[in-house]
């Protein structure tokens, strides 16, 4: 089944826009152990669209940059930042520690930072 023409045109425009940028954007993929994510990130990299950063466990065979939560030296600092920003919305320190790896990846990535 082929995608609708409007979807195909949209994707072509987005790909052209990304290729026209002087520097590839660095995008974080939090589910870096998922085979579907690995495949998508590898394809986007191969197509020259982005430089993926994966949040993954040690030993994940990817060939791409990988932020490993258990070994990140800045994990504690990022977890504290995340907890300070989100505790009023009900985030626990344990949840912040898990999310700290994602924040560590975001600090290496391009895009919007708050």
MARKOLMAR-639831 format. One record per residue: x, y, z of N, C-alpha, C, O in turn; residue number from 1; residue in one letter. Coordinates in Angstrom, 3 decimals, decimal comma. Example, Ala and Ser with C-alpha at 12.3 -4.5 7.8 and 13.67 -1.06 7.14 Angstrom:
BEGIN
n.u/n.v/n.w/ca.u/ca.v/ca.w/c.u/c.v/c.w/o.u/o.v/o.w/k/r
13,190/-5,690/7,800/12,300/-4,500/7,800/13,200/-3,300/7,800/14,236/-3,319/8,465/1/A
12,850/-2,250/7,080/13,670/-1,060/7,140/12,900/0,030/7,870/13,409/1,138/8,039/2/S
***
This chain:
BEGIN
n.u/n.v/n.w/ca.u/ca.v/ca.w/c.u/c.v/c.w/o.u/o.v/o.w/k/r
0,846/-1,184/0,000/0,000/0,000/0,000/0,888/1,243/0,000/1,762/1,391/0,854/1/X
0,665/2,103/-0,931/1,430/3,347/-1,053/0,784/4,442/-0,209/-0,437/4,480/-0,065/2/X
1,611/5,337/0,351/1,041/6,453/1,122/0,342/7,432/0,182/0,625/7,459/-1,015/3/X
-0,568/8,230/0,726/-1,240/9,238/-0,111/-0,214/10,211/-0,707/0,865/10,410/-0,148/4/X
-0,556/10,791/-1,810/0,323/11,729/-2,503/0,724/12,895/-1,602/1,874/13,335/-1,630/5/X
-0,214/13,394/-0,807/0,104/14,523/0,075/1,159/14,135/1,111/2,025/14,945/1,441/6/X
1,095/12,906/1,625/2,092/12,444/2,596/3,455/12,301/1,925/4,474/12,677/2,505/7/X
3,480/11,770/0,733/4,737/11,604/0,013/5,384/12,957/-0,268/6,595/13,110/-0,108/8/X
4,592/13,931/-0,682/5,115/15,273/-0,957/5,633/15,931/0,326/6,680/16,579/0,318/9/X
4,900/15,762/1,416/5,329/16,309/2,698/6,694/15,738/3,083/7,600/16,490/3,444/10/X
6,845/14,427/3,010/8,115/13,790/3,365/9,244/14,261/2,466/10,355/14,498/2,940/11/X
8,977/14,399/1,182/10,009/14,879/0,258/10,453/16,296/0,614/11,644/16,604/0,564/12/X
9,502/17,158/0,972/9,852/18,530/1,368/10,697/18,537/2,640/11,674/19,278/2,742/13/X
10,312/17,706/3,607/11,069/17,647/4,864/12,482/17,124/4,630/13,437/17,645/5,207/14/X
12,623/16,110/3,798/13,941/15,556/3,496/14,807/16,586/2,778/15,994/16,707/3,079/15/X
14,238/17,320/1,847/14,990/18,352/1,134/15,428/19,456/2,088/16,544/19,964/1,988/16/X
14,540/19,828/3,019/14,871/20,863/4,003/16,028/20,412/4,892/16,947/21,190/5,150/17/X
15,995/19,185/5,354/17,060/18,674/6,200/18,385/18,567/5,453/19,438/18,883/6,007/18/X
18,337/18,129/4,213/19,569/17,998/3,421/20,177/19,359/3,096/21,389/19,463/2,906/19/X
19,352/20,401/3,031/19,839/21,741/2,695/20,541/22,420/3,867/21,256/23,402/3,669/20/X
20,350/21,918/5,073/20,994/22,529/6,230/22,494/22,274/6,179/22,932/21,198/5,772/21/X
23,283/23,267/6,592/24,736/23,110/6,519/25,274/22,040/7,459/26,331/21,467/7,198/22/X
24,573/21,768/8,531/25,023/20,786/9,517/23,855/19,857/9,839/22,719/20,305/9,998/23/X
24,147/18,560/9,934/23,092/17,612/10,285/22,650/17,813/11,722/23,474/17,981/12,621/24/X
21,341/17,795/11,929/20,777/17,939/13,272/21,028/16,677/14,072/20,972/15,572/13,534/25/X
21,308/16,841/15,370/21,521/15,713/16,281/20,226/15,505/17,059/19,813/16,371/17,830/26/X
19,586/14,349/16,853/18,275/14,066/17,420/18,377/12,871/18,372/19,032/11,876/18,063/27/X
17,717/12,980/19,541/17,749/11,927/20,552/16,594/10,948/20,332/15,452/11,342/20,094/28/X
16,932/9,656/20,422/15,953/8,576/20,358/15,981/7,844/21,703/16,914/7,081/21,954/29/X
14,983/8,056/22,578/15,040/7,477/23,916/14,910/5,959/23,965/15,367/5,350/24,932/30/X
14,317/5,333/22,978/14,151/3,876/22,983/15,216/3,234/22,102/14,890/2,486/21,181/31/X
16,482/3,522/22,379/17,578/3,087/21,523/17,819/1,599/21,466/18,598/1,145/20,628/32/X
17,179/0,811/22,329/17,326/-0,643/22,302/16,274/-1,309/21,412/16,398/-2,492/21,097/33/X
15,263/-0,581/21,011/14,183/-1,129/20,196/14,675/-1,311/18,757/15,168/-0,356/18,156/34/X
14,551/-2,508/18,197/15,028/-2,744/16,820/14,409/-1,807/15,791/15,064/-1,441/14,815/35/X
13,155/-1,418/16,000/12,506/-0,489/15,049/13,162/0,881/15,100/13,348/1,528/14,069/36/X
13,513/1,322/16,311/14,179/2,613/16,474/15,574/2,559/15,861/15,995/3,486/15,169/37/X
16,292/1,459/16,124/17,628/1,298/15,546/17,572/1,358/14,024/18,401/2,010/13,389/38/X
16,592/0,672/13,445/16,457/0,659/11,992/16,133/2,049/11,443/16,718/2,482/10,450/39/X
15,205/2,741/12,093/14,820/4,082/11,637/15,976/5,063/11,776/16,238/5,849/10,866/40/X
16,669/5,020/12,914/17,795/5,935/13,131/18,911/5,670/12,127/19,518/6,603/11,601/41/X
19,177/4,393/11,865/20,219/4,051/10,895/19,849/4,542/9,497/20,702/5,033/8,758/42/X
18,581/4,407/9,143/18,156/4,865/7,808/18,241/6,384/7,689/18,696/6,897/6,666/43/X
17,813/7,104/8,715/17,889/8,561/8,683/19,338/9,030/8,588/19,641/10,008/7,905/44/X
20,220/8,327/9,274/21,646/8,662/9,201/22,203/8,342/7,815/22,916/9,150/7,219/45/X
21,872/7,160/7,313/22,344/6,741/5,992/21,859/7,693/4,896/22,589/7,970/3,944/46/X
20,645/8,187/5,032/20,088/9,126/4,053/20,654/10,531/4,203/20,327/11,421/3,419/47/X
21,509/10,735/5,216/22,132/12,034/5,414/21,218/13,079/6,008/21,443/14,275/5,825/48/X
20,181/12,647/6,722/19,203/13,588/7,244/19,516/14,058/8,659/19,316/15,232/8,969/49/X
20,002/13,174/9,524/20,286/13,523/10,915/21,480/12,727/11,424/21,945/11,788/10,777/50/X
21,969/13,128/12,611/22,930/12,337/13,388/22,179/11,869/14,624/21,943/12,670/15,529/51/X
21,795/10,594/14,692/21,021/10,123/15,837/21,868/9,935/17,091/23,044/9,580/17,018/52/X
21,244/10,181/18,241/21,820/9,882/19,550/20,838/8,925/20,207/19,669/9,264/20,395/53/X
21,303/7,735/20,558/20,433/6,719/21,131/20,604/6,661/22,645/21,725/6,733/23,148/54/X
19,500/6,531/23,370/19,548/6,229/24,794/19,415/4,711/24,860/18,359/4,166/24,541/55/X
20,481/4,028/25,274/20,476/2,568/25,212/21,338/1,957/26,302/22,096/2,644/26,985/56/X
21,201/0,660/26,443/21,995/-0,086/27,423/23,389/-0,333/26,873/23,592/-0,317/25,659/57/X
24,351/-0,561/27,760/25,701/-0,890/27,301/25,674/-2,130/26,407/24,954/-3,093/26,672/58/X
26,463/-2,080/25,361/26,565/-3,228/24,470/25,547/-3,257/23,357/25,524/-4,211/22,579/59/X
24,700/-2,242/23,251/23,742/-2,219/22,147/24,511/-2,010/20,847/25,190/-0,995/20,695/60/X
24,419/-2,944/19,911/25,173/-2,810/18,663/24,479/-1,839/17,721/23,473/-2,188/17,103/61/X
24,997/-0,639/17,606/24,309/0,339/16,765/25,241/1,041/15,791/24,823/1,382/14,685/62/X
26,488/1,266/16,171/27,381/2,039/15,326/27,075/3,527/15,366/27,667/4,302/14,615/63/X
26,148/3,936/16,241/25,786/5,339/16,385/26,110/5,781/17,800/26,383/4,950/18,666/64/X
26,081/7,091/18,038/26,345/7,591/19,385/25,273/7,063/20,335/24,081/7,092/20,027/65/X
25,713/6,588/21,475/24,802/5,987/22,440/25,077/6,573/23,821/26,212/6,535/24,297/66/X
24,048/7,111/24,465/24,154/7,561/25,845/23,686/6,404/26,707/22,527/5,994/26,636/67/X
24,585/5,883/27,515/24,271/4,740/28,359/23,957/5,241/29,764/24,849/5,730/30,456/68/X
22,703/5,126/30,194/22,300/5,679/31,490/23,154/5,209/32,662/23,451/5,993/33,562/69/X
23,544/3,961/32,661/24,270/3,433/33,821/25,698/3,945/33,922/26,306/3,858/34,989/70/X
26,243/4,476/32,836/27,638/4,915/32,872/27,817/6,412/32,639/28,946/6,902/32,635/71/X
26,736/7,135/32,449/26,850/8,568/32,192/27,308/9,300/33,451/26,631/9,226/34,477/72/X
28,444/10,005/33,402/28,932/10,703/34,589/28,045/11,875/35,008/28,125/12,326/36,151/73/X
27,211/12,370/34,114/26,375/13,526/34,439/24,940/13,145/34,776/24,091/14,015/34,968/74/X
24,671/11,855/34,847/23,305/11,391/35,074/22,696/11,991/36,334/21,558/12,458/36,301/75/X
23,429/11,988/37,441/22,900/12,525/38,693/22,541/13,994/38,599/21,505/14,420/39,110/76/X
23,393/14,767/37,947/23,129/16,206/37,802/21,884/16,446/36,948/21,053/17,291/37,281/77/X
21,758/15,706/35,851/20,589/15,883/34,992/19,319/15,383/35,667/18,247/15,957/35,473/78/X
19,431/14,321/36,457/18,266/13,825/37,184/17,779/14,877/38,190/16,574/15,067/38,355/79/X
18,716/15,560/38,861/18,333/16,612/39,808/17,631/17,771/39,087/16,629/18,296/39,573/80/X
18,161/18,159/37,937/17,535/19,234/37,163/16,121/18,841/36,760/15,179/19,619/36,908/81/X
15,991/17,624/36,252/14,678/17,145/35,824/13,701/17,092/37,002/12,544/17,489/36,865/82/X
14,162/16,606/38,153/13,295/16,528/39,336/12,856/17,919/39,783/11,687/18,123/40,109/83/X
13,780/18,876/39,803/13,445/20,238/40,208/12,379/20,842/39,297/11,505/21,576/39,758/84/X
12,454/20,534/38,019/11,494/21,093/37,067/10,145/20,395/37,094/9,129/21,010/36,770/85/X
10,114/19,115/37,477/8,895/18,329/37,344/8,263/17,829/38,637/7,185/17,235/38,593/86/X
8,897/18,049/39,787/8,325/17,480/41,009/6,967/18,072/41,345/6,137/17,388/41,943/87/X
6,718/19,317/40,978/5,417/19,933/41,240/4,309/19,262/40,429/3,132/19,364/40,776/88/X
4,684/18,580/39,355/3,710/17,865/38,519/3,616/16,391/38,900/2,958/15,609/38,214/89/X
4,281/16,007/40,006/4,139/14,659/40,511/5,280/13,707/40,182/5,195/12,522/40,506/90/X
6,339/14,188/39,552/7,457/13,299/39,238/8,224/12,952/40,510/8,507/13,822/41,333/91/X
8,554/11,679/40,661/9,339/11,240/41,809/10,826/11,306/41,458/11,202/11,447/40,294/92/X
11,662/11,200/42,494/13,113/11,206/42,250/13,540/9,978/41,453/14,469/10,053/40,648/93/X
12,874/8,858/41,668/13,190/7,645/40,916/12,881/7,842/39,431/13,679/7,464/38,573/94/X
11,730/8,431/39,133/11,383/8,705/37,736/12,363/9,697/37,124/12,724/9,579/35,953/95/X
12,789/10,664/37,909/13,750/11,652/37,417/15,088/10,995/37,102/15,747/11,366/36,131/96/X
15,492/10,029/37,910/16,752/9,337/37,653/16,677/8,593/36,327/17,645/8,578/35,566/97/X
15,536/7,978/36,049/15,364/7,277/34,779/15,342/8,271/33,619/15,892/7,994/32,553/98/X
14,718/9,412/33,820/14,646/10,415/32,768/15,925/11,209/32,608/16,111/11,891/31,600/99/X
16,803/11,130/33,585/18,061/11,875/33,507/18,903/11,483/32,318/19,616/12,318/31,761/100/X
18,833/10,221/31,919/19,589/9,765/30,746/19,092/10,471/29,494/19,880/10,846/28,626/101/X
17,780/10,648/29,409/17,222/11,347/28,252/17,706/12,788/28,225/18,060/13,309/27,167/102/X
17,724/13,439/29,401/18,207/14,818/29,472/19,685/14,880/29,087/20,113/15,815/28,411/103/X
20,459/13,888/29,515/21,875/13,838/29,143/22,012/13,799/27,633/22,873/14,469/27,063/104/X
21,171/13,025/26,993/21,187/12,973/25,539/20,761/14,284/24,915/21,325/14,711/23,907/105/X
19,764/14,925/25,511/19,279/16,193/24,971/20,355/17,272/25,002/20,423/18,108/24,102/106/X
21,190/17,256/26,027/22,235/18,263/26,131/23,266/18,114/25,018/23,993/19,061/24,719/107/X
23,337/16,946/24,407/24,242/16,724/23,284/23,554/16,973/21,941/24,206/16,997/20,897/108/X
22,252/17,156/21,978/21,476/17,222/20,746/21,147/18,657/20,344/21,324/19,602/21,113/109/X
20,669/18,779/19,129/20,178/20,057/18,631/18,697/20,144/18,953/18,078/19,166/19,372/110/X
18,151/21,306/18,755/16,724/21,453/18,952/16,408/22,363/20,099/17,274/23,047/20,644/111/X
15,162/22,354/20,449/14,647/23,272/21,454/15,046/22,830/22,845/14,876/21,665/23,207/112/X
15,573/23,750/23,619/15,906/23,495/25,017/15,143/24,480/25,872/15,006/25,652/25,521/113/X
14,655/24,003/26,981/13,884/24,893/27,869/14,721/25,315/29,028/14,255/26,064/29,887/114/X
***
